[in-house]
Amino acid sequence: METIEQFAEQARAALPPPLSSDQKLWRQIAPSVFWLLHDQADAPVGDLAQFVVGLRDRAKGRIVLGPGVDVVALLDPARGLDPKQITTLAEAYGTVAAVAKQEGSQTLEAVGDDFLSAVRQRALAESPATMIVLGHGLPLEIQSYGIPVARLADALMPADAASHDLSHLTLIFDDCYSADFCLALTGELEKRATAAKPLVSAPAMIAGTSRCRVGHANVGAKFVPHFWAEVIELLYIRTPRPKVITLGDFLGRVDNAMYGYGRRPVFRSGMISGYQLIDPEMVQDPVIFVPLTAEDREALAKILGIEDPAKLRAVLDIG
């Protein structure tokens, strides 16, 4: 198929019930199945779809923000959001945030170094933490601070770590090409793994934009990315707030809100029956990547017909 939309429509007939009748869930996971089939076109669509749904069910309760989950953030300089946009959100969910942002006489390099140092500390701490990057990005770089993906990987997998288990970390990137950056980061982490010190688990990652897509923002007095604006609106401003923010909130309400960018809902009998694409340039559907266990890789390799599970990435896009 030339596009994900064409694939989603034509592959529906191969889905098992009740997934075949769940239009919303299928449009959420269709991109993940599409990319899995990109390299293994003969794999069964239905089995892959069920595998992705299983990962979503398992991951949705993962706490992204809540008591005991510290926050480290890097904000775009100049007209980027103020640190209080992160600190007040963290306080509302019973945790604390360390925010890095270039201001005054600080240099971009110094702020970037401080952020990477904080990332390293959280990687070594082995206690739950969420890292948030808001600003400008490229497929291989946190552009706002000129941080190559390799430097971030070095911070996440320091040579003096007793082991490389990053399962306690969640990384959020709301910038251009963030899904591409997540995949590149995974590749860099895998490069640093050795037989003596393997990558036990990659972190979970949330990308504000899908593959090969730029992010968009409301630009006024502040540069407010669309993805993070929806997070603040849905999970901070609106009440009642949930007790904690989980991956399920991103898979659900945040994804639903983001799906409206560049699309218009089509109503039938007073209910949304589908969406009409009106501006492809504004579409930037977020993507969530979750770490795969050894058992996950074996199961997925069997579905894909791959003999060596180690050839699979350490993370999988679950929509």
C-alpha positions as CSV (number, residue, x, y, z in Angstrom):
1,M,0.0,0.0,0.0
2,E,1.2,3.5,-0.8
3,T,-0.3,5.1,2.3
4,I,-1.2,4.1,5.8
5,E,-4.8,5.2,5.1
6,Q,-5.0,2.9,2.1
7,F,-3.6,0.0,4.1
8,A,-6.0,0.6,7.0
9,E,-9.0,0.5,4.7
10,Q,-7.9,-2.6,2.7
11,A,-6.6,-4.6,5.7
12,R,-9.8,-4.3,7.7
13,A,-11.2,-7.5,6.2
14,A,-8.2,-9.4,7.6
15,L,-8.9,-8.4,11.2
16,P,-10.4,-10.7,13.8
17,P,-13.6,-9.7,15.6
18,P,-14.1,-7.6,17.7
19,L,-11.2,-5.5,16.3
20,S,-12.7,-5.5,12.8
21,S,-15.7,-3.5,14.1
22,D,-13.7,-1.2,16.4
23,Q,-12.9,1.6,14.0
24,K,-11.2,3.8,16.6
25,L,-8.8,1.2,17.9
26,W,-7.9,0.0,14.4
27,R,-7.1,3.5,13.1
28,Q,-4.9,3.9,16.3
29,I,-2.9,0.8,15.7
30,A,-2.9,0.6,11.9
31,P,0.3,2.6,11.5
32,S,2.1,0.2,13.8
33,V,1.0,-2.8,11.8
34,F,1.8,-1.0,8.6
35,W,5.4,-0.4,9.6
36,L,5.8,-4.0,10.9
37,L,4.7,-5.2,7.4
38,H,7.0,-2.7,5.7
39,D,9.8,-5.2,6.1
40,Q,7.8,-8.4,6.4
41,A,5.0,-8.0,4.0
42,D,3.8,-11.6,4.2
43,A,3.1,-11.6,7.9
44,P,-0.6,-12.1,9.0
45,V,-2.2,-8.8,9.6
46,G,-4.7,-10.1,12.2
47,D,-2.0,-11.7,14.4
48,L,0.1,-8.5,14.3
49,A,-2.9,-6.4,15.2
50,Q,-3.7,-8.6,18.1
51,F,0.0,-8.5,19.3
52,V,-0.1,-4.7,19.3
53,V,-3.4,-4.6,21.1
54,G,-1.9,-6.9,23.8
55,L,1.1,-4.6,24.3
56,R,-1.3,-1.6,24.6
57,D,-3.4,-3.4,27.2
58,R,-0.2,-4.2,29.2
59,A,1.3,-0.8,28.9
60,K,-1.7,1.5,29.5
61,G,-1.4,1.5,33.3
62,R,2.3,2.7,33.2
63,I,2.5,5.9,35.3
64,V,4.0,8.8,33.4
65,L,3.4,11.4,36.0
66,G,2.5,10.8,39.6
67,P,3.9,10.5,43.2
68,G,7.4,8.9,43.1
69,V,8.0,9.7,39.4
70,D,10.5,12.5,39.2
71,V,10.6,14.8,36.2
72,V,13.5,16.2,34.2
73,A,12.7,18.6,31.4
74,L,14.5,20.6,28.7
75,L,12.6,23.5,27.3
76,D,13.2,25.5,24.1
77,P,15.0,28.8,24.7
78,A,13.8,32.2,23.6
79,R,10.0,32.0,23.3
80,G,9.8,28.4,24.7
81,L,7.4,27.6,27.5
82,D,8.3,28.9,31.0
83,P,9.6,26.3,33.6
84,K,6.3,26.7,35.6
85,Q,4.5,25.0,32.7
86,I,6.3,21.8,33.9
87,T,6.8,22.5,37.6
88,T,3.1,23.3,38.3
89,L,2.0,20.2,36.3
90,A,4.4,18.0,38.4
91,E,3.2,19.6,41.6
92,A,-0.4,18.9,40.7
93,Y,0.5,15.2,40.4
94,G,2.5,15.0,43.6
95,T,6.0,15.0,42.3
96,V,8.9,17.4,41.5
97,A,10.5,18.6,38.3
98,A,14.0,19.8,37.5
99,V,13.7,22.1,34.4
100,A,16.5,23.2,32.2
101,K,16.0,26.2,29.9
102,Q,18.5,28.7,28.5
103,E,17.9,32.1,30.0
104,G,20.0,35.2,30.6
105,S,23.7,34.7,30.3
106,Q,23.5,30.9,30.2
107,T,24.9,29.3,27.0
108,L,23.0,26.7,25.1
109,E,25.9,24.3,25.6
110,A,25.9,24.7,29.3
111,V,22.1,24.1,29.6
112,G,22.3,21.1,27.4
113,D,25.2,19.7,29.5
114,D,23.1,20.2,32.6
115,F,20.2,18.4,31.1
116,L,22.4,15.4,30.0
117,S,23.9,15.2,33.5
118,A,20.4,15.0,35.0
119,V,19.4,12.3,32.5
120,R,22.5,10.3,33.4
121,Q,21.7,10.6,37.1
122,R,18.1,9.4,36.5
123,A,19.3,6.5,34.4
124,L,21.7,5.4,37.2
125,A,19.1,5.9,39.9
126,E,16.8,3.1,38.7
127,S,13.8,4.8,40.2
128,P,10.8,5.9,38.0
129,A,11.4,9.2,36.2
130,T,9.9,11.0,33.2
131,M,12.0,13.2,30.9
132,I,10.4,15.8,28.7
133,V,11.9,17.7,25.8
134,L,9.9,20.5,24.2
135,G,11.2,22.6,21.3
136,H,12.8,22.1,17.9
137,G,14.0,18.8,16.7
138,L,15.6,16.9,13.8
139,P,15.6,13.1,13.2
140,L,19.1,12.8,14.8
141,E,19.2,15.9,17.1
142,I,17.5,17.9,19.8
143,Q,17.9,20.9,17.6
144,S,17.2,23.6,20.2
145,Y,20.4,22.8,22.0
146,G,22.4,21.0,19.3
147,I,22.4,17.7,21.2
148,P,23.0,14.8,18.8
149,V,21.1,11.6,19.5
150,A,24.4,9.8,20.3
151,R,25.1,12.1,23.2
152,L,21.7,11.4,24.7
153,A,22.3,7.7,24.3
154,D,25.6,8.1,26.1
155,A,23.8,9.8,29.0
156,L,21.2,7.0,29.2
157,M,23.8,4.2,29.1
158,P,26.9,5.5,31.0
159,A,29.9,3.2,31.0
160,D,30.0,3.0,34.8
161,A,26.4,1.7,35.1
162,A,26.1,-1.6,36.8
163,S,23.6,-2.6,34.1
164,H,21.6,-1.1,31.3
165,D,18.0,-1.5,32.3
166,L,16.1,1.6,31.4
167,S,12.6,0.2,32.0
168,H,12.1,2.8,34.8
169,L,12.3,5.7,32.4
170,T,9.7,7.4,30.2
171,L,10.9,9.9,27.6
172,I,8.6,12.5,26.0
173,F,9.7,14.4,22.9
174,D,7.4,17.1,21.5
175,D,9.3,18.5,18.5
176,C,9.7,17.9,14.8
177,Y,10.5,14.3,13.7
178,S,10.2,13.0,17.2
179,A,9.2,9.5,16.2
180,D,12.2,9.3,13.9
181,F,14.4,10.5,16.8
182,C,12.9,7.8,19.1
183,L,13.8,5.1,16.6
184,A,17.3,6.6,16.1
185,L,17.8,6.7,19.9
186,T,16.8,3.1,20.2
187,G,19.4,2.2,17.5
188,E,22.1,4.1,19.4
189,L,21.2,2.4,22.7
190,E,21.4,-1.0,21.0
191,K,24.9,-0.1,19.6
192,R,26.1,0.4,23.1
193,A,25.0,-2.9,24.4
194,T,27.6,-5.7,24.9
195,A,27.5,-9.3,25.8
196,A,28.8,-8.4,29.3
197,K,26.4,-5.5,29.7
198,P,23.3,-5.9,27.4
199,L,20.5,-3.5,27.0
200,V,18.1,-5.2,29.4
201,S,15.2,-2.9,28.5
202,A,14.9,0.3,26.5
203,P,12.8,3.2,28.0
204,A,9.2,3.8,27.0
205,M,9.0,6.8,24.7
206,I,6.2,9.2,23.6
207,A,6.7,11.1,20.4
208,G,4.5,14.2,19.7
209,T,4.8,13.6,15.9
210,S,4.6,10.6,13.7
211,R,7.4,9.4,11.4
212,C,8.7,11.8,8.8
213,R,6.5,14.6,10.2
214,V,7.1,18.0,11.5
215,G,5.4,19.3,14.7
216,H,3.2,22.4,14.8
217,A,2.8,25.1,17.4
218,N,0.8,28.1,18.3
219,V,3.2,30.9,18.0
220,G,2.5,34.1,20.0
221,A,4.2,35.4,23.0
222,K,5.2,31.8,23.6
223,F,6.0,28.9,21.4
224,V,3.4,26.3,22.4
225,P,3.6,22.9,20.7
226,H,0.2,21.5,19.8
227,F,0.9,18.2,21.5
228,W,1.9,19.6,24.8
229,A,-0.9,22.2,24.6
230,E,-3.4,19.2,24.5
231,V,-1.6,17.5,27.4
232,I,-1.9,20.6,29.6
233,E,-5.6,21.2,28.5
234,L,-6.8,17.7,29.1
235,L,-4.7,16.6,32.0
236,Y,-4.2,19.8,34.0
237,I,-6.7,22.5,33.1
238,R,-9.8,20.3,32.8
239,T,-11.2,18.8,36.0
240,P,-11.6,16.4,37.7
241,R,-8.0,15.4,37.0
242,P,-7.0,11.8,37.1
243,K,-5.0,10.7,40.2
244,V,-2.0,10.0,38.0
245,I,-1.2,10.4,34.3
246,T,-0.6,7.0,32.6
247,L,0.3,5.9,29.1
248,G,-3.4,5.1,28.8
249,D,-4.2,8.8,28.9
250,F,-1.9,9.4,26.0
251,L,-3.3,6.4,24.1
252,G,-6.8,7.7,24.8
253,R,-7.8,11.3,25.3
254,V,-4.5,12.9,24.1
255,D,-4.4,10.8,20.9
256,N,-8.1,11.6,20.3
257,A,-7.5,15.3,20.5
258,M,-4.5,15.2,18.2
259,Y,-6.3,13.2,15.6
260,G,-8.4,16.3,15.0
261,Y,-5.5,18.3,13.6
262,G,-5.7,18.3,9.8
263,R,-8.9,16.3,9.9
264,R,-12.6,17.1,10.3
265,P,-15.0,14.7,12.0
266,V,-17.9,13.3,10.0
267,F,-21.1,12.9,11.9
268,R,-23.9,10.3,11.4
269,S,-27.0,10.2,13.6
270,G,-25.3,12.7,15.9
271,M,-22.2,10.6,16.4
272,I,-18.7,10.7,14.8
273,S,-18.6,8.0,12.1
274,G,-15.2,8.9,10.7
275,Y,-12.9,11.7,9.7
276,Q,-12.2,13.6,6.5
277,L,-8.7,14.7,5.7
278,I,-8.7,18.4,5.1
279,D,-5.0,19.6,5.6
280,P,-2.4,16.8,5.4
281,E,0.4,19.3,6.5
282,M,-1.3,19.7,9.9
283,V,-1.4,16.0,10.7
284,Q,1.2,15.0,13.3
285,D,-0.4,12.0,15.1
286,P,1.6,11.1,18.2
287,V,3.3,7.7,18.6
288,I,4.1,5.7,21.7
289,F,7.0,3.2,21.8
290,V,7.2,0.5,24.5
291,P,10.1,-1.7,25.4
292,L,9.9,-5.3,24.3
293,T,10.9,-8.1,26.6
294,A,12.7,-11.2,25.4
295,E,9.4,-13.1,25.4
296,D,7.8,-10.3,23.3
297,R,10.6,-10.5,20.7
298,E,10.2,-14.2,20.4
299,A,6.4,-14.0,20.0
300,L,6.7,-11.1,17.4
301,A,9.6,-12.9,15.5
302,K,7.3,-16.0,15.2
303,I,4.5,-13.9,13.7
304,L,6.9,-12.2,11.3
305,G,8.7,-15.3,10.3
306,I,12.0,-14.1,11.6
307,E,14.4,-16.8,12.9
308,D,16.5,-14.5,15.2
309,P,14.4,-12.4,17.6
310,A,17.5,-10.3,18.4
311,K,17.1,-8.7,14.9
312,L,14.0,-6.9,16.1
313,R,14.2,-3.4,17.7
314,A,14.2,-3.1,21.4
315,V,10.9,-1.0,21.2
316,L,7.7,-1.2,19.3
317,D,5.3,1.5,18.1
318,I,1.9,0.7,19.6
319,G,0.1,3.6,18.0
